[in-house]
Amino acid sequence: MLRTALKPRWLGLLVLALAVIGLFWRLGLWQLHVAQDKGSGQSTVAANPGKPPVAIDTLLHPHEDFPGDLSGRVVTMTGSYAADGQVLVAGRRLDGVDGYWVLTPLYAEGSSGNGTGGSRSATSMVSPSLGAAAASQSAGASATVSGTSPPPGGAAYPPGLSAATRVLAVVRGFVTDPTQAPRPPTGRVTVTGSLAPGESPSTMGALPEGQLGAVDLSVLVNQWQGQLYDAFVFATAERGPSGAAVDLGAELRRIPPPNPTGGSGLAWRNAAYALQWWIFALFAAWMWVKVVRDDWLTTQAARRASEGLADNDEEDPLAGVPAETKDERS
């Protein structure tokens, strides 16, 4: 069989098979690394709720894309709410009851964490992940719950703040009646909450003034002035300057942050893809062995057939001799 395998055509096919096997092997390793990376990220996300709260600027800055492994991370930010920018997110449920999320912009104390000046306009502050649609939104869109329009360009700033101020979208809680949504507390407040990425654009169609169908940051970036984080938080605590908890009132209920799902350190779908590529590599090797063996078996069968015909064509030395003579010679 070795002589058959050394035929030029099978050697050429061997080179091709080795190239294919090498490619499939590398693709399998790539999928395995992806599986490990995703699994590590899932494990990180699953552990996020148990980590101690940290200031948001230690993890994320305005204009930065939201890293997936920050979902569920507990952060804090101190600043002032802009009541004129408060909106309701429709189509939500809590404990089986339909209602609305109360979403309010929180303007941080101090300037932007990325060192940019205050001369940038709201529409120039869109991070890539907020989407190109943000630039086409009307910067003067009204986003008030009370029905009064904000100043041109979006919600009014809390006193002493400007376009250089960082702003974070905060889901303060849940209400069942949009008319019962309370205004946020005035003055300095420290919010603790669970980070989440912005939601996809809503498909709910037209909604009443002051309502959105999703926490769509590409819309909010043009309704709220300031430097918007590419994230929002589910508030779990709000404390005033004295450290006392803010009174939510009778209608507003806190929303439990979504429980992040974690893995076992490996993304099994990608691990299955890796195994699939390696099976393809083994199949390529098996196919080369098979075609070479088939050629060898064909050659052997032809050789045996040729030898059998040769044996049948040999003349019998006693052919044509009478039987009596054969008996005498024997």
RONU-961930 format. One record per residue (C-alpha): x, z, y. Coordinates in steps of 0.02 Angstrom, whole numbers, plus 50000, padded with zeros to 5 digits. Each point is the difference from the previous one (the first is absolute). Last residue first. Layout:
<pts>
[pt [X Z Y]];
...
</pts>
This chain:
<pts>
[pt [50070 49267 47875]];
[pt [50069 49826 49980]];
[pt [49895 49974 49843]];
[pt [49845 50064 50087]];
[pt [50032 49889 50152]];
[pt [50021 49853 49880]];
[pt [49833 50036 49922]];
[pt [49920 50014 50173]];
[pt [50059 49829 50050]];
[pt [50123 49992 50145]];
[pt [49927 49930 50163]];
[pt [50048 50155 50102]];
[pt [50128 50105 49911]];
[pt [50112 50024 50155]];
[pt [49842 50049 50101]];
[pt [50017 49916 50169]];
[pt [50011 50109 50160]];
[pt [49856 49959 50118]];
[pt [49908 50164 49968]];
[pt [50152 50104 50051]];
[pt [50020 49902 50161]];
[pt [49817 50024 50041]];
[pt [50019 50188 49977]];
[pt [50155 50005 50112]];
[pt [49908 49910 50138]];
[pt [49852 50118 49988]];
[pt [50116 50149 50006]];
[pt [50087 49931 50153]];
[pt [49837 49962 50088]];
[pt [49936 50176 49966]];
[pt [50163 50074 50065]];
[pt [49992 49896 50160]];
[pt [49819 50049 50030]];
[pt [50043 50183 49971]];
[pt [50144 49987 50125]];
[pt [49890 49917 50130]];
[pt [49866 50133 49975]];
[pt [50134 50135 50016]];
[pt [50061 49928 50165]];
[pt [49822 49987 50065]];
[pt [49962 50179 49949]];
[pt [50158 50077 50069]];
[pt [49966 49919 50169]];
[pt [49818 50057 49997]];
[pt [50051 50179 49956]];
[pt [50115 50011 50151]];
[pt [49863 49936 50116]];
[pt [49876 50123 49922]];
[pt [50121 50144 50028]];
[pt [50009 49954 50185]];
[pt [49810 49986 50011]];
[pt [49987 50174 49923]];
[pt [50120 50060 50135]];
[pt [49889 49926 50135]];
[pt [49846 50087 49926]];
[pt [50089 50167 49990]];
[pt [50038 49989 50186]];
[pt [49819 49954 50038]];
[pt [49944 50151 49900]];
[pt [50114 50110 50106]];
[pt [49921 49922 50153]];
[pt [49828 50053 49940]];
[pt [50065 50169 49946]];
[pt [50062 50055 50169]];
[pt [50126 50134 49950]];
[pt [50033 50176 50064]];
[pt [49849 50077 49914]];
[pt [49877 49944 50132]];
[pt [49917 50072 50152]];
[pt [49829 49984 50077]];
[pt [49980 50065 50176]];
[pt [49851 50117 50021]];
[pt [49904 49942 50152]];
[pt [50003 50125 50142]];
[pt [49851 50119 50000]];
[pt [49891 49954 50149]];
[pt [49962 50144 50119]];
[pt [49820 50019 50052]];
[pt [49930 49977 50175]];
[pt [49818 50049 50031]];
[pt [50010 50188 50025]];
[pt [50145 50007 50119]];
[pt [50180 49957 49964]];
[pt [50073 50156 50081]];
[pt [50187 49976 50027]];
[pt [50109 50122 49905]];
[pt [50097 50125 50104]];
[pt [50184 49967 50030]];
[pt [49991 50051 50182]];
[pt [50026 49821 50059]];
[pt [49857 49939 49890]];
[pt [50003 49967 49815]];
[pt [49928 49857 49898]];
[pt [50007 50000 49810]];
[pt [49969 49879 49856]];
[pt [49995 49842 50104]];
[pt [49997 49841 49897]];
[pt [50140 49903 50080]];
[pt [50024 49822 50061]];
[pt [50139 49874 49981]];
[pt [50091 49859 50090]];
[pt [50032 50118 50144]];
[pt [49935 49942 50168]];
[pt [50105 49993 50157]];
[pt [49883 50030 50145]];
[pt [49830 49933 50051]];
[pt [49856 50004 49878]];
[pt [49878 49857 49979]];
[pt [50132 49867 49971]];
[pt [50098 50096 49869]];
[pt [49834 50056 49926]];
[pt [49955 49825 49942]];
[pt [50163 49966 49906]];
[pt [49990 50181 49939]];
[pt [49844 49964 49898]];
[pt [49931 50168 49946]];
[pt [49848 49910 49933]];
[pt [49823 49946 50046]];
[pt [50016 50055 50180]];
[pt [49876 50087 50115]];
[pt [50000 50036 50187]];
[pt [49877 49863 50041]];
[pt [49884 49963 49855]];
[pt [50067 49897 49855]];
[pt [50013 49812 49972]];
[pt [50062 49946 49830]];
[pt [50039 50119 49857]];
[pt [50152 49903 49939]];
[pt [50125 50122 50075]];
[pt [50184 49960 50020]];
[pt [50114 50083 49872]];
[pt [50039 50185 50019]];
[pt [50147 50082 50086]];
[pt [50120 50100 49893]];
[pt [49970 50186 49966]];
[pt [50086 50159 50054]];
[pt [49925 50171 49962]];
[pt [49968 50116 50146]];
[pt [50058 50139 50115]];
[pt [49949 49984 50181]];
[pt [50071 50105 50141]];
[pt [49892 50005 50156]];
[pt [50033 50002 50186]];
[pt [49853 49981 50115]];
[pt [49822 49949 49963]];
[pt [49917 50015 49831]];
[pt [49926 49842 49926]];
[pt [49821 49948 50041]];
[pt [49876 50040 49863]];
[pt [49915 49863 49896]];
[pt [49816 50046 49998]];
[pt [49935 49833 50062]];
[pt [50083 49912 49854]];
[pt [49900 50104 49875]];
[pt [50077 50036 49830]];
[pt [50166 50063 50067]];
[pt [50173 50003 49922]];
[pt [50166 50066 50064]];
[pt [50145 49990 50121]];
[pt [50066 49833 49940]];
[pt [50152 49990 50114]];
[pt [50075 49838 50066]];
[pt [50172 50037 50073]];
[pt [50061 49956 50174]];
[pt [50178 50003 50066]];
[pt [50015 50001 50188]];
[pt [50096 49864 50091]];
[pt [49838 49932 50073]];
[pt [49975 50162 50095]];
[pt [49964 50186 49985]];
[pt [49981 50135 50134]];
[pt [49813 50027 49977]];
[pt [49926 49927 49840]];
[pt [50003 49813 50005]];
[pt [49841 49902 50024]];
[pt [49942 49890 49857]];
[pt [50025 49813 50014]];
[pt [50072 49870 50118]];
[pt [49874 50020 50141]];
[pt [49937 50180 50007]];
[pt [49889 50059 49859]];
[pt [49817 49949 49988]];
[pt [49866 50133 49989]];
[pt [49895 49991 49842]];
[pt [50033 50179 49941]];
[pt [50091 49942 49846]];
[pt [50122 49894 50095]];
[pt [50099 49850 49941]];
[pt [49975 49865 50133]];
[pt [50107 49846 49984]];
[pt [50115 49971 50148]];
[pt [50150 49946 49900]];
[pt [49897 49862 49921]];
[pt [50070 49959 49830]];
[pt [50106 49843 49981]];
[pt [50165 50093 49993]];
[pt [49935 50114 49864]];
[pt [49963 49854 49884]];
[pt [50186 49975 49973]];
[pt [50001 50147 49883]];
[pt [50027 50187 50016]];
[pt [50141 49983 49873]];
[pt [50112 49909 50124]];
[pt [49990 50145 50124]];
[pt [49891 49972 50153]];
[pt [50072 50073 50159]];
[pt [49986 49845 50109]];
[pt [49810 50016 50006]];
[pt [50010 50174 50073]];
[pt [50114 49946 50140]];
[pt [50184 50043 50007]];
[pt [50064 50079 50160]];
[pt [50005 50176 49929]];
[pt [50174 49988 49929]];
[pt [50053 49987 49821]];
[pt [50104 50139 49923]];
[pt [49930 49993 49825]];
[pt [49917 50172 50002]];
[pt [49888 49953 50145]];
[pt [49990 50122 50143]];
[pt [49949 50184 50007]];
[pt [49844 50086 49933]];
[pt [49903 49896 49879]];
[pt [49836 49913 50037]];
[pt [49869 50029 49864]];
[pt [49874 49859 49984]];
[pt [49835 50051 49917]];
[pt [49910 49941 49844]];
[pt [49840 50087 49946]];
[pt [49959 49933 49827]];
[pt [49819 49954 49975]];
[pt [49857 50037 49881]];
[pt [49923 49974 49831]];
[pt [49987 50151 49885]];
[pt [50067 50002 49821]];
[pt [50123 50140 50032]];
[pt [50070 49903 50148]];
[pt [49959 49818 50028]];
[pt [50057 49874 50130]];
[pt [49915 49841 50064]];
[pt [50043 50019 50183]];
[pt [50162 50051 50083]];
[pt [49957 50087 50162]];
[pt [50102 49985 50159]];
[pt [50089 50118 50120]];
[pt [50095 49914 50139]];
[pt [49913 50086 50144]];
[pt [50042 50169 49923]];
[pt [50186 49971 50013]];
[pt [50074 50142 49897]];
[pt [50155 50092 50058]];
[pt [50167 50028 49916]];
[pt [50087 50084 49856]];
[pt [50031 49908 49838]];
[pt [50011 50063 49822]];
[pt [50027 49914 49834]];
[pt [49943 50018 49819]];
[pt [50052 49853 49892]];
[pt [49851 49925 49907]];
[pt [50065 49823 50014]];
[pt [50182 50004 50055]];
[pt [50061 49903 49848]];
[pt [49913 49844 50061]];
[pt [50110 49986 50153]];
[pt [49895 49959 50154]];
[pt [50078 49863 50103]];
[pt [50084 50064 50157]];
[pt [49926 49964 50173]];
[pt [49985 50185 50040]];
[pt [50118 50114 49905]];
[pt [49993 50075 49826]];
[pt [50076 50138 49895]];
[pt [50082 50126 50116]];
[pt [49883 49942 50138]];
[pt [49851 50067 49902]];
[pt [50059 50179 50014]];
[pt [50009 50079 49828]];
[pt [49874 50088 49889]];
[pt [50066 50078 49839]];
[pt [49991 49892 49842]];
[pt [49858 50026 49877]];
[pt [49896 49854 50063]];
[pt [50150 49881 49978]];
[pt [50033 50028 49814]];
[pt [49885 49862 49940]];
[pt [50072 49882 50131]];
[pt [50178 50033 49938]];
[pt [49949 49971 49819]];
[pt [49917 49837 50049]];
[pt [50156 49946 50094]];
[pt [50109 50038 49849]];
[pt [49883 49902 49890]];
[pt [50006 49854 50120]];
[pt [50190 50002 50000]];
[pt [50010 50017 49811]];
[pt [49876 49859 49970]];
[pt [50091 49889 50125]];
[pt [50163 50037 49909]];
[pt [49919 49952 49835]];
[pt [49930 49841 50077]];
[pt [50174 49950 50057]];
[pt [50075 50042 49830]];
[pt [49871 49886 49916]];
[pt [50037 49860 50122]];
[pt [50185 50019 49960]];
[pt [49965 49986 49813]];
[pt [49889 49848 50026]];
[pt [50137 49912 50098]];
[pt [50134 50043 49871]];
[pt [49889 49940 49857]];
[pt [49965 49838 50093]];
[pt [50185 49970 50029]];
[pt [50039 50043 49819]];
[pt [49866 49878 49941]];
[pt [50072 49860 50107]];
[pt [50175 50030 49932]];
[pt [49930 50006 49823]];
[pt [49908 49836 50027]];
[pt [50165 49918 50042]];
[pt [50080 50076 49845]];
[pt [49851 49938 49899]];
[pt [50023 49823 50064]];
[pt [50188 50004 49972]];
[pt [49987 50056 49818]];
[pt [50082 50169 49977]];
[pt [49838 50080 49937]];
[pt [49996 49878 49854]];
[pt [50177 50047 49949]];
[pt [49952 50183 50011]];
[pt [49852 49971 49884]];
</pts>
